[in-house]
Amino acid sequence: QVPVYLDNDANCFALGERYFGVGRDYQNFVGLTVGTGLGGGIIQKGRLLQDANCGSGEFGMLPYKDDVLEYYASGSFFNNVYGIDGKEMFMKAQQKDAQALEAYQQLGIHLAAAVKMVMYTVDPQMIVFGGSVAEAHELYEETLYEHLHDFGYPNSIKNLRIFFSKMECPGILGAASLCY
């Protein structure tokens, strides 16, 4: 007799950012979770986008290169392309390993493609990245920005704000917010 609310992790992440993080100041934004996969939660007019099957925002499943976007724009990229798990690649990058640093540069290029896909799809005011790979943003953030220059609508990119979550558990807070 107790109501139960369920949603996917990326939607809960976006809600957590909406109510408790950088999303408090934005009515239209996308939260991208970058971990083993690439998921997204879409906030429009201050609320989580409601859809038929909880599938909106699954930008990682969009066709990209010879696979889908999350093959290249997630933590799985390191194993898929380099045969090294994300934790090991991060440790190597911290030790200034040239291959690891290059891998993160390549990740930045693929994440720029993800940002462009989001922009062409929903044109948000802001995108906030979260998840284990987003925590290493200092290794690819500059490359990500460099590869947004060829976006078809330069003013949209100029006005777009990009943040990396500083919250400890935005998904849990967002899940608790589902009842709002």
N, C-alpha and C positions, 0 to 999 in steps of 0.2 A: 504493500500500500504506500510505498515511498517512491516519489518520482525519481527517475534516473535519467541523466543526460550524458550522451556519448558523442564524441567527435574525434577526428583524426589529430595527430600530433601537430601538424603544421597549422591547422585551424586554431587549435588551443594556444599555440605559440603566438599567433597573430592577436588573439584575444588578450593574452597576458600582456603583450606590448601595448595594446589599445587601452587597457584599464590601468596598468601599473608601470609602463615603460615609456619609451619615446613616442609611442603612438597616441599618447594622451593629447598631444597637440595637433593631431591630424585626423581628418574625417575620411580620407581616401588614401589607403596605403596597402602595401603587400608585405607580408612577413614571409621570408624565404628561409626554410630550414635546410642547412647544408651539413649533412652528416654522412651516413652510409648512402643516403639517397638525397634527392632534391625535391622538397615539397613546398607548397605555398598556401598561405591563408590570405584571403582577400577581404579587406575591410572597406565597405562603401557606405557613405553617409553615416559613418560612425558605428556601423554594425557589421557583423560577420555576414558575408554573402551566403544566403540560403539557396541551396540548389536541390535537385531531385535526389541525388545519390551520394552527396558528400564528396564529389569529385572535382569541384572547381578548384583551381589553383595548383593542379598537379602538373606544373610546368616541366618537371623532370621527365615526364613521359612524352613530351613533344619530340618528333623526329629531329635528329641532329646528326650531321655527318653520316657515319655508317651505322648508327645505333639510335639511342634516345639521349636526350640532354644530360640526364643524371649519370650516364656512363662516363661523361667527361667533366661534369660540373658538380662533383660531390667527392666525398672521401674515397669512394670506390674507384675514382680515377687513378689513384696511385697504384692500386693493385691491378686494375684493368690494363694499364699502359706500362707500368714500370715493374710490376710483380712484387711490390713492397706495400705493406699495410700503412695506413695513414699515420699511426703513432710512430712507427719506425722512420717514415719520411720526415715527420716533424722533427724528430730528434736529430736526424742527419742535417736538416736545414738549420737547426739551432747551432750545429757545429760547423756551419758554413760550407757544407758539402756542395760542390758545384752542381751535380746532377739533381740534388734535392731542391736547391734554389731555382734551378731551371724548371723543375716540375711544378713548383708553386707559381712561377711566371706563366706557365702554360695553363694552370688552373685559373689564374686571373683572366686570361683570354676567354676561356670557356664560360666563366661566370659573367663576363661582360656580355656574351651572347645571351645568357639567361636574362640579364637585366633588359636587354633590347627586346627579347620576346615578351617579357612582362609589360614593357612600355607600349609595344605595338598592340598588346591584347587589352590592357585595362587602363593605361596611362595614369598611374597613381601620382600623388603628390610626393610620396616617400616610399622607399623600400628599406626594410630593416632585415638584416641577416642574423640568423642565430644558428646554434648547433656547434658541434665539436670542430668542424673545419672553419667556421666563421671566427672562432676564437684565435685562429692563426692569421687573421686578416692582414697583419703587418707584413706578411711575406708575399702577398699578392695584390693588395689594395691599389698600389700605384699602377700596376699593369691593368687592373680592371678599369680604372678611370681612363687610362690611355686608349683603351680599345672601345670606348664609347663615342669617340669623335666622329665616326662615320654613320651615326644614327640619322635616319631620314628627316627627323624633325628636331633641329638643333636647339630650339627654344625649350622643348620639352625636357631634354637632357640638362640644359642649363638650369632649369627650374627644379629638377628632381633633387631631392635630398636622399642620401644614402647613409645609413647608420649600421653599426654592428652592435648587437645587443650587449648590454652590460649587466643584465639581470641574471640572477643565479638559477632560477627555475620558472621562466615565463610560461612554459607549457602547463605546468601544474597549476599556476595561478589562473591561467586561461581556462583550464578544465573546470576549476572551481567557479569560474564566472559564467559557465554555460547556462546557469539557471536565471541569469538576468534577462 
